[in-house]
Amino acid sequence: MTTQMIILNGGSSSGKSGIVRCLQAELPDPWLAFGCDSFVDALPARMQASDEGIVFAADGGVSVGAEFMALQAAWMDGVAAMARAGARVIIDDVFLGGAGSQQRWQKSVDGLAVLWAGVRCESAVAAGREVARGDRVRGMAVSQADVVHEGVRYDVEVDTTHTESLLCARTIAAHVT
């Protein structure tokens, strides 16, 4: 079956967004890109600092509430519906719940041909990128670097610690059927 979705998982500042842009340039067919950041940005402002929504702690920790989880499930189903309708979709996500987060995606994408890609980066390097970006709470990169991969199964993994986004994207693209 032809790959319909690529789901990238990695911690904050691991390099997923750069890989997504390179994948869109490298893959022969057009691919739509969506990410957890665009989902969070789409939330009402009142949910972006609420126990029922999402809270970014001063130490970089992230917690989500029931309303967030319900809307995220609907968003995942909607993204999967686009793939079922014929759009090729790349997802840039942070599996805060490790294997549990992957299981939520698996429920939404059941029956679709999905390529699961892990994006790793040494926490110290990701932390440096986090500081340079200036749009993240310091500490997110370190707190997420390993936990997002716990129990998650991938078809392909890349490491952006010393490898540029384009080479990582080409490695992933080689697994697209």
Secondary structure, DSSP 8 states (H G I E B T S, - for coil): ----EEEEE--TTSSHHHHHHHHHHHSSS-EEEEEHHHHHHHS-GGGTTSTTSEEE-TTS-EEE-HHHHHHHHHHHHHHHHHHHTT-EEEEEE--TTTHHHHHHHHHHTTTS-EEEEEEE--HHHHHHHHHHH-SS-TTHHHHHTTGGGTT---SEEEE-SSS-HHHHHHHHHTT--
